[in-house]
Amino acid sequence: MSSITPHYRTITELLQSRSFSIDEYQREYKWERSNIEELLSDLLGKFYTSYLDGDTPDKTAGYADYFLGSIIVTKRDNHLYLVDGQQRVTSLTLLLIYLYRVSKERELRVASTLEPLIFSDNLGKVNFHLAVPERSKSPREWWGLRAGGAA
């Protein structure tokens, strides 16, 4: 019998350079506006418990952690599958994509920090870290990307 070993990870550690698949038996993405608003409210609330007027971005490294909840992952045939937490990881990925696109439009340097949380470029082929091919006719079209990975 296998055991479950908890690993506490930051969002960067969870998403960067790691792709997840979702089994066909998992329910479709069902979060609605109210779910997203609650997540954003929780994230902002946690942020403001640490933020002081005038803090620079480097100060955020010392801010209080936000517990996103358990994310259960299993490895099968060299692929990682989300077993629990699919709705949260999908929502977080969509939020990161939005922030990435806005930062690219505004030519903010933070785009280069967000990009590896969403996708990687493997010799010109975009590999999304949340790999659910049946949800997308064209990954570039779905995520709003143009050639070269730019939004």
HELIX and SHEET records of a PDB file:
HELIX    1   1 ILE A   11  LEU A   15  1                                   5    
HELIX    2   2 ARG A   33  SER A   50  1                                  18    
HELIX    3   3 PRO A   57  GLY A   62  5                                   6    
HELIX    4   4 GLN A   86  GLU A  105  1                                  20    
HELIX    5   5 ALA A  111  ILE A  118  1                                   8    
HELIX    6   6 PRO A  133  ARG A  135  5                                   3    
HELIX    7   7 PRO A  139  TRP A  143  1                                   5    
HELIX    8   8 ALA A  147  GLY A  149  5                                   3    
SHEET    1   A 4 ILE A  72  ARG A  76  0                                        
SHEET    2   A 4 HIS A  79  ASP A  84 -1                                        
SHEET    3   A 4 PHE A  20  SER A  21  1                                        
SHEET    4   A 4 LEU A 130  ALA A 131  1                                        
SHEET    1   B 2 PHE A 119  ASN A 122  0                                        
SHEET    2   B 2 LYS A 125  PHE A 128 -1                                        
END                                                                             
